[in-house]
Amino acid sequence: MASSCRGRRPGGYLRDAGLLQAPARLTIRQGEAMGRPSQLEVEIPAAGGIRVAGTAVEL
């Protein structure tokens, strides 16, 4: 399963560093080269917690 902390960290960093205009949404794709693709959808509000949802390949 894809780790939701992988989405929260860059989402919070980008917001706190002023590198994106919140609210925003990001899509993170990972694991394709290893044959275990997953996709994380990251919602970044102007304030408060980062929300992460997504899919993963069952092991």
CNS distance restraints for C-alpha pairs under 8 A (distance, minus, plus):
assign (resid   1 and name CA) (resid  55 and name CA) 7.68 0.50 0.50
assign (resid   1 and name CA) (resid  56 and name CA) 5.28 0.50 0.50
assign (resid   1 and name CA) (resid  57 and name CA) 6.85 0.50 0.50
assign (resid   1 and name CA) (resid  58 and name CA) 6.97 0.50 0.50
assign (resid   2 and name CA) (resid  38 and name CA) 6.43 0.50 0.50
assign (resid   2 and name CA) (resid  39 and name CA) 7.93 0.50 0.50
assign (resid   2 and name CA) (resid  40 and name CA) 7.69 0.50 0.50
assign (resid   2 and name CA) (resid  54 and name CA) 7.74 0.50 0.50
assign (resid   2 and name CA) (resid  55 and name CA) 7.22 0.50 0.50
assign (resid   2 and name CA) (resid  56 and name CA) 5.77 0.50 0.50
assign (resid   3 and name CA) (resid   7 and name CA) 7.63 0.50 0.50
assign (resid   4 and name CA) (resid   8 and name CA) 6.53 0.50 0.50
assign (resid   4 and name CA) (resid  40 and name CA) 7.71 0.50 0.50
assign (resid   4 and name CA) (resid  52 and name CA) 5.82 0.50 0.50
assign (resid   4 and name CA) (resid  53 and name CA) 7.22 0.50 0.50
assign (resid   5 and name CA) (resid   9 and name CA) 6.09 0.50 0.50
assign (resid   6 and name CA) (resid  10 and name CA) 7.11 0.50 0.50
assign (resid   7 and name CA) (resid  11 and name CA) 6.13 0.50 0.50
assign (resid   7 and name CA) (resid  28 and name CA) 7.37 0.50 0.50
assign (resid   7 and name CA) (resid  40 and name CA) 6.79 0.50 0.50
assign (resid   7 and name CA) (resid  41 and name CA) 7.74 0.50 0.50
assign (resid   7 and name CA) (resid  42 and name CA) 6.00 0.50 0.50
assign (resid   7 and name CA) (resid  52 and name CA) 6.11 0.50 0.50
assign (resid   8 and name CA) (resid  12 and name CA) 5.91 0.50 0.50
assign (resid   8 and name CA) (resid  42 and name CA) 7.31 0.50 0.50
assign (resid   8 and name CA) (resid  50 and name CA) 5.69 0.50 0.50
assign (resid   8 and name CA) (resid  51 and name CA) 7.14 0.50 0.50
assign (resid   8 and name CA) (resid  52 and name CA) 6.80 0.50 0.50
assign (resid   9 and name CA) (resid  13 and name CA) 6.08 0.50 0.50
assign (resid  10 and name CA) (resid  14 and name CA) 5.92 0.50 0.50
assign (resid  11 and name CA) (resid  15 and name CA) 6.27 0.50 0.50
assign (resid  11 and name CA) (resid  26 and name CA) 7.90 0.50 0.50
assign (resid  11 and name CA) (resid  42 and name CA) 6.90 0.50 0.50
assign (resid  11 and name CA) (resid  43 and name CA) 7.79 0.50 0.50
assign (resid  11 and name CA) (resid  44 and name CA) 6.20 0.50 0.50
assign (resid  11 and name CA) (resid  50 and name CA) 6.77 0.50 0.50
assign (resid  12 and name CA) (resid  16 and name CA) 5.94 0.50 0.50
assign (resid  12 and name CA) (resid  44 and name CA) 7.44 0.50 0.50
assign (resid  12 and name CA) (resid  50 and name CA) 6.79 0.50 0.50
assign (resid  13 and name CA) (resid  17 and name CA) 5.87 0.50 0.50
assign (resid  14 and name CA) (resid  18 and name CA) 6.15 0.50 0.50
assign (resid  14 and name CA) (resid  19 and name CA) 5.01 0.50 0.50
assign (resid  14 and name CA) (resid  20 and name CA) 5.96 0.50 0.50
assign (resid  15 and name CA) (resid  19 and name CA) 6.19 0.50 0.50
assign (resid  15 and name CA) (resid  20 and name CA) 5.85 0.50 0.50
assign (resid  15 and name CA) (resid  21 and name CA) 7.20 0.50 0.50
assign (resid  15 and name CA) (resid  22 and name CA) 6.59 0.50 0.50
assign (resid  15 and name CA) (resid  44 and name CA) 7.39 0.50 0.50
assign (resid  15 and name CA) (resid  46 and name CA) 7.75 0.50 0.50
assign (resid  20 and name CA) (resid  24 and name CA) 7.47 0.50 0.50
assign (resid  22 and name CA) (resid  44 and name CA) 6.18 0.50 0.50
assign (resid  22 and name CA) (resid  45 and name CA) 5.61 0.50 0.50
assign (resid  22 and name CA) (resid  46 and name CA) 4.68 0.50 0.50
assign (resid  23 and name CA) (resid  43 and name CA) 7.52 0.50 0.50
assign (resid  23 and name CA) (resid  44 and name CA) 5.40 0.50 0.50
assign (resid  23 and name CA) (resid  45 and name CA) 4.32 0.50 0.50
assign (resid  23 and name CA) (resid  46 and name CA) 5.00 0.50 0.50
assign (resid  24 and name CA) (resid  43 and name CA) 6.06 0.50 0.50
assign (resid  24 and name CA) (resid  44 and name CA) 5.09 0.50 0.50
assign (resid  24 and name CA) (resid  45 and name CA) 6.57 0.50 0.50
assign (resid  25 and name CA) (resid  41 and name CA) 7.06 0.50 0.50
assign (resid  25 and name CA) (resid  42 and name CA) 5.50 0.50 0.50
assign (resid  25 and name CA) (resid  43 and name CA) 4.64 0.50 0.50
assign (resid  25 and name CA) (resid  44 and name CA) 6.02 0.50 0.50
assign (resid  26 and name CA) (resid  41 and name CA) 5.87 0.50 0.50
assign (resid  26 and name CA) (resid  42 and name CA) 4.99 0.50 0.50
assign (resid  26 and name CA) (resid  43 and name CA) 6.66 0.50 0.50
assign (resid  27 and name CA) (resid  39 and name CA) 6.84 0.50 0.50
assign (resid  27 and name CA) (resid  40 and name CA) 5.67 0.50 0.50
assign (resid  27 and name CA) (resid  41 and name CA) 4.74 0.50 0.50
assign (resid  27 and name CA) (resid  42 and name CA) 6.22 0.50 0.50
assign (resid  28 and name CA) (resid  39 and name CA) 5.66 0.50 0.50
assign (resid  28 and name CA) (resid  40 and name CA) 4.99 0.50 0.50
assign (resid  28 and name CA) (resid  41 and name CA) 6.50 0.50 0.50
assign (resid  28 and name CA) (resid  42 and name CA) 7.67 0.50 0.50
assign (resid  29 and name CA) (resid  37 and name CA) 7.19 0.50 0.50
assign (resid  29 and name CA) (resid  38 and name CA) 5.87 0.50 0.50
assign (resid  29 and name CA) (resid  39 and name CA) 4.55 0.50 0.50
assign (resid  29 and name CA) (resid  40 and name CA) 6.43 0.50 0.50
assign (resid  30 and name CA) (resid  37 and name CA) 5.76 0.50 0.50
assign (resid  30 and name CA) (resid  38 and name CA) 5.52 0.50 0.50
assign (resid  30 and name CA) (resid  39 and name CA) 6.49 0.50 0.50
assign (resid  31 and name CA) (resid  35 and name CA) 6.39 0.50 0.50
assign (resid  31 and name CA) (resid  36 and name CA) 4.94 0.50 0.50
assign (resid  31 and name CA) (resid  37 and name CA) 4.38 0.50 0.50
assign (resid  31 and name CA) (resid  38 and name CA) 6.19 0.50 0.50
assign (resid  32 and name CA) (resid  36 and name CA) 5.67 0.50 0.50
assign (resid  32 and name CA) (resid  37 and name CA) 4.38 0.50 0.50
assign (resid  32 and name CA) (resid  38 and name CA) 7.47 0.50 0.50
assign (resid  33 and name CA) (resid  37 and name CA) 7.83 0.50 0.50
assign (resid  36 and name CA) (resid  56 and name CA) 7.41 0.50 0.50
assign (resid  36 and name CA) (resid  57 and name CA) 5.68 0.50 0.50
assign (resid  37 and name CA) (resid  56 and name CA) 6.40 0.50 0.50
assign (resid  37 and name CA) (resid  57 and name CA) 6.29 0.50 0.50
assign (resid  38 and name CA) (resid  54 and name CA) 7.30 0.50 0.50
assign (resid  38 and name CA) (resid  55 and name CA) 5.42 0.50 0.50
assign (resid  38 and name CA) (resid  56 and name CA) 4.32 0.50 0.50
assign (resid  38 and name CA) (resid  57 and name CA) 6.48 0.50 0.50
assign (resid  39 and name CA) (resid  54 and name CA) 5.44 0.50 0.50
assign (resid  39 and name CA) (resid  55 and name CA) 5.46 0.50 0.50
assign (resid  39 and name CA) (resid  56 and name CA) 6.75 0.50 0.50
assign (resid  40 and name CA) (resid  52 and name CA) 6.54 0.50 0.50
assign (resid  40 and name CA) (resid  53 and name CA) 5.67 0.50 0.50
assign (resid  40 and name CA) (resid  54 and name CA) 4.32 0.50 0.50
assign (resid  40 and name CA) (resid  55 and name CA) 6.67 0.50 0.50
assign (resid  41 and name CA) (resid  52 and name CA) 5.66 0.50 0.50
assign (resid  41 and name CA) (resid  53 and name CA) 5.27 0.50 0.50
assign (resid  41 and name CA) (resid  54 and name CA) 5.68 0.50 0.50
assign (resid  42 and name CA) (resid  50 and name CA) 7.08 0.50 0.50
assign (resid  42 and name CA) (resid  51 and name CA) 5.78 0.50 0.50
assign (resid  42 and name CA) (resid  52 and name CA) 4.64 0.50 0.50
assign (resid  42 and name CA) (resid  53 and name CA) 6.73 0.50 0.50
assign (resid  43 and name CA) (resid  50 and name CA) 5.97 0.50 0.50
assign (resid  43 and name CA) (resid  51 and name CA) 5.09 0.50 0.50
assign (resid  43 and name CA) (resid  52 and name CA) 6.41 0.50 0.50
assign (resid  44 and name CA) (resid  49 and name CA) 7.60 0.50 0.50
assign (resid  44 and name CA) (resid  50 and name CA) 5.22 0.50 0.50
assign (resid  44 and name CA) (resid  51 and name CA) 6.79 0.50 0.50
assign (resid  45 and name CA) (resid  49 and name CA) 7.26 0.50 0.50
assign (resid  45 and name CA) (resid  50 and name CA) 6.78 0.50 0.50
